[in-house]
């Protein structure tokens, strides 16, 4: 289920990161009493009264001679307005109303996105009385909060929830393949979607997405429904690099949140870049099924444009580069394609469907326990003379396939042993394209172990 987006905007050092950490319940954002300390945009889920949304910390406004403060503040506001379902405009109750606050308010005031004026660092009644000066911004209701102590945040969240759209529930069918094409700018995402739609002409219906102005498209291939999750391109690519990077990550994270399979596009002409690795890492961190698409292959193998068979040697060389530099996606199949010339479009869809099916693959409990038992017997693990014992294994969920082990001591399982067990699973079951999650829990009563089901 996709979640609404809530962006926190404001000038440097008003407490956005402290607020972000308070709502997410984790120390995710770095907090320091220095303007501009938050350089990277951060995203995290927040739940309040049973409703979830994604919170975005839009810090990272760095002061320098080339980028005046007011220009960068406006850029952050424009980005937030374009993507978010609601905006929290944060000011500093200790510093009082500043020119930078007024500049940002001028940009936000005409936004159609619901905007909440939040005055932070209000820790006592005197500061609360002084905060009324912020009404001069003409932003409507005023919310005074203390991110450090938590004062006033509950009332703010109560009203925020009323302004947020409901999460999308139309595509929750587990059998539906929710496919998102992600990648850094100009790798050919839009062209690839158009190529898919040209190849598979059975369009069922356009479905509104959660990103503003986004349209998802449902197609059918061999009786299998596929929802192409909108990943519209960056609209203001002429901005500074920081804004482009922000858009790239936000678009990718939003699409990943709504899909179960990520098609990660790489520009063959540019080769594998750090930007490709960052986007691919988002898919891996989210534990989604993945397919790596090397697009624009005609730029490397020119014969593809003329319908000639691809040169296998070039593919093997590029594949080696991907495997060497992105080992965290070793489970993801690689497909070489060209959206412009329609090369391997069908293979991409077939591989995507297979990855989605494997993503939802459930191993019967009896078979799973026999496999784990055989694996442990073939390669037992000892730590300081003590043997690891795995009493029982089960799969509490799929998407991705998740294995829970009940053991005598979880600390005895090194990450390399987890990798060994994962490899044994992949050798036996069709799990290409999907991550496998394996976790261990200490058996409460080793004498009364669960009986494997057959």
Residue pairs with C-beta under 8 A, 6 or more apart in sequence:
1 167
1 168
1 169
1 172
2 167
2 168
2 209
2 210
2 254
2 257
2 258
3 45
3 52
3 53
3 54
3 167
3 210
3 257
4 53
4 54
4 85
4 86
4 164
4 165
4 167
4 210
5 53
5 54
5 56
5 83
5 84
5 85
5 86
5 210
5 254
6 46
6 53
6 54
6 55
6 56
6 84
6 85
6 86
6 87
6 88
6 160
6 164
7 56
7 58
7 79
7 80
7 83
7 84
7 86
7 87
7 88
8 16
8 19
8 20
8 55
8 56
8 57
8 58
8 87
8 88
8 90
9 16
9 58
9 76
9 77
9 80
9 87
9 88
9 89
9 90
9 104
9 108
10 16
10 89
10 90
10 91
10 92
10 101
10 104
11 61
11 69
11 73
11 91
11 92
11 98
11 100
11 101
11 104
12 35
12 36
12 37
12 59
12 61
12 63
12 69
13 33
13 34
13 35
13 36
13 37
13 92
14 90
14 91
14 92
14 95
14 120
14 121
15 90
15 92
15 120
15 121
15 147
15 148
16 29
16 38
16 57
16 58
16 59
16 90
17 29
17 30
17 31
17 37
17 38
17 42
17 57
17 59
18 29
18 31
18 120
18 147
18 148
19 88
19 90
19 118
19 120
19 145
19 147
19 153
20 28
20 29
20 42
20 44
20 55
20 57
21 27
21 28
21 29
21 31
21 147
22 147
22 148
22 150
22 153
23 46
23 55
23 153
23 157
24 44
24 45
24 46
24 55
26 44
28 42
28 44
29 38
29 42
29 57
29 59
30 37
30 38
31 37
35 61
35 63
36 59
36 60
36 61
36 62
36 63
37 59
38 57
38 59
38 60
39 59
39 60
39 62
40 60
41 56
41 57
41 58
41 59
41 60
41 246
41 249
41 250
42 56
42 57
42 59
43 54
43 55
43 56
43 57
43 249
43 250
43 253
44 54
44 55
45 52
45 53
45 54
45 55
46 52
46 53
46 54
46 55
48 157
48 158
48 160
48 161
49 157
49 158
49 161
51 161
51 164
52 167
53 85
53 164
54 253
54 254
54 257
56 80
56 84
56 250
58 76
58 79
58 80
58 246
60 242
61 69
61 72
61 73
61 76
62 72
63 69
67 240
69 100
70 99
70 100
70 103
73 100
73 103
73 104
73 107
74 103
74 104
74 107
75 239
75 240
75 242
75 243
77 87
77 104
77 107
77 108
78 107
78 236
79 243
79 246
79 247
79 250
80 87
80 113
81 87
81 107
81 108
81 111
81 113
82 212
82 235
82 236
83 211
83 212
83 247
83 250
83 254
84 113
85 113
85 114
85 163
85 164
85 165
85 210
86 113
86 114
86 115
86 116
86 160
86 163
86 164
87 108
87 111
87 113
87 114
87 115
87 116
88 115
88 116
88 118
88 156
88 160
89 104
89 105
89 108
89 115
89 116
89 117
89 118
89 139
90 118
90 119
90 120
91 97
91 98
91 101
91 117
91 118
91 119
91 120
91 134
92 98
92 119
92 120
92 121
93 119
93 120
93 121
93 122
93 127
93 128
93 130
93 131
93 144
94 121
94 127
96 130
96 133
97 133
97 134
97 136
97 137
101 134
101 137
102 137
105 137
105 138
105 139
108 115
108 139
109 137
109 138
109 139
114 163
115 139
115 140
116 141
116 143
116 156
116 159
116 160
116 163
117 134
117 137
117 139
117 140
117 141
117 142
117 143
118 143
118 144
118 145
118 156
119 131
119 134
119 142
119 143
119 144
119 145
120 145
120 146
120 147
121 127
121 146
121 147
121 148
122 128
122 131
122 144
122 145
122 146
122 151
122 152
123 146
123 148
123 149
123 151
127 144
128 144
131 142
131 144
132 142
134 142
135 142
141 159
143 152
143 155
143 156
143 159
144 151
144 152
145 151
145 152
145 153
145 156
146 152
147 153
165 210
167 210
168 209
168 210
168 258
170 207
171 178
171 207
171 216
171 227
171 258
173 225
174 360
174 399
175 225
176 225
176 226
176 227
177 224
177 225
177 226
177 227
177 260
177 261
177 352
177 353
177 356
178 227
178 229
178 258
178 259
178 260
178 261
179 226
179 227
179 228
179 229
179 259
179 261
179 263
179 352
179 356
180 228
180 229
180 231
180 255
180 256
180 258
180 259
180 261
180 262
180 263
181 189
181 192
181 193
181 228
181 231
181 255
181 263
181 265
181 293
182 189
182 231
182 251
182 252
182 255
182 256
182 262
182 263
182 264
182 265
182 279
182 282
182 283
183 189
183 252
183 264
183 265
183 266
183 267
183 276
183 279
184 248
184 273
184 275
184 276
184 278
184 279
185 233
185 234
185 237
185 244
185 247
185 248
186 267
187 265
187 266
187 267
187 276
187 295
187 296
188 265
188 267
188 295
188 296
188 339
188 340
189 231
189 233
189 265
190 232
190 233
191 295
191 339
191 340
192 263
192 265
192 293
192 295
192 337
192 339
192 348
193 217
193 228
193 231
194 339
195 339
195 340
195 342
195 345
196 219
196 228
196 345
196 348
196 349
197 203
197 217
197 219
197 228
198 342
199 342
199 345
199 346
199 349
200 219
200 220
200 221
200 226
200 349
202 219
202 220
202 221
203 217
203 218
203 219
204 218
204 219
204 220
204 225
205 218
206 215
206 216
206 217
206 218
207 215
207 216
207 217
207 218
207 227
208 214
208 215
208 216
209 215
209 216
209 229
209 230
209 258
210 254
210 258
211 230
211 232
211 251
211 254
213 232
214 230
214 232
215 230
216 227
216 228
216 229
216 230
217 227
217 228
217 230
218 225
218 226
218 227
218 228
219 225
219 226
219 228
220 226
221 349
221 353
222 353
224 353
226 349
226 352
226 353
229 255
229 258
229 259
230 255
231 251
231 252
231 255
232 251
234 244
234 247
234 248
234 251
235 247
236 243
236 247
237 244
248 275
248 279
249 278
249 279
249 282
252 279
252 282
253 282
255 262
256 262
256 282
256 283
256 286
256 288
257 286
259 288
260 288
260 289
260 356
260 359
260 399
261 288
261 289
261 290
261 291
261 352
261 355
261 356
261 359
261 433
262 283
262 286
262 288
262 289
262 290
262 291
263 290
263 291
263 293
263 348
263 352
264 276
264 279
264 280
264 283
264 290
264 291
264 292
264 293
264 329
264 332
265 293
265 295
266 272
266 276
266 292
266 293
266 294
266 295
266 322
267 295
267 296
268 294
268 295
268 296
268 297
268 299
268 300
268 318
268 336
269 296
269 299
269 300
271 321
272 321
272 322
272 325
272 326
277 325
277 326
280 290
280 292
280 326
280 328
280 329
281 328
283 290
283 329
284 290
284 328
284 329
284 435
287 400
287 435
287 437
288 359
288 400
288 435
289 355
289 356
289 358
289 359
289 400
289 433
289 434
289 435
290 329
290 331
290 332
290 355
290 433
290 435
291 332
291 333
291 334
291 335
291 348
291 351
291 352
291 355
291 433
292 322
292 326
292 329
292 332
292 333
292 334
292 335
293 334
293 335
293 337
293 348
294 318
294 322
294 334
294 335
294 336
294 337
295 337
295 338
295 339
296 338
296 339
296 340
297 304
297 310
297 336
297 337
297 338
297 343
297 344
298 304
298 305
298 338
298 340
298 341
298 343
300 314
300 318
301 310
301 311
301 314
301 315
303 309
303 310
303 311
304 310
304 338
304 341
304 343
305 338
305 340
305 341
310 336
310 343
315 336
318 336
319 334
322 329
322 334
323 330
331 426
331 431
331 432
331 433
331 434
331 435
331 436
332 355
332 433
333 351
333 354
333 355
333 432
333 433
335 344
335 347
335 348
335 351
336 343
336 344
337 343
337 344
337 345
337 347
337 348
338 344
339 345
351 433
354 430
354 432
354 433
355 432
355 433
355 434
356 433
357 430
358 401
358 430
358 431
358 432
358 433
358 434
359 398
359 399
359 400
359 401
359 433
359 434
360 398
360 399
361 398
361 401
361 429
361 430
361 431
361 434
362 395
362 398
362 401
363 371
363 395
363 401
363 425
363 429
364 453
364 454
365 393
365 394
365 395
365 452
365 453
365 454
366 452
366 453
366 454
368 393
368 394
368 395
368 403
369 392
369 393
369 452
370 452
371 424
371 425
371 428
372 390
372 393
372 405
372 421
373 390
374 424
375 420
375 421
375 424
376 388
376 390
379 420
380 387
380 388
381 387
381 388
381 412
381 413
381 414
381 417
382 388
383 409
383 412
386 409
386 412
388 407
388 408
388 409
388 412
388 413
388 417
389 407
389 408
389 446
390 405
390 406
390 407
391 406
391 407
391 408
391 443
391 446
391 449
391 450
392 405
392 406
392 443
392 449
392 450
392 452
393 403
393 404
393 405
393 406
394 403
394 404
394 450
395 401
395 402
395 403
395 404
396 402
396 404
400 434
400 435
400 436
400 437
401 425
401 431
401 434
401 436
401 437
402 436
402 437
402 438
402 439
403 421
403 425
403 436
403 437
403 438
403 439
404 439
404 440
404 441
405 413
405 438
405 439
405 440
405 441
406 440
406 441
406 442
406 443
406 449
406 450
407 413
407 440
407 441
407 442
407 443
408 442
408 443
408 446
409 442
410 440
410 441
410 442
413 440
418 438
421 438
422 436
422 438
425 431
425 436
426 432
426 436
443 449
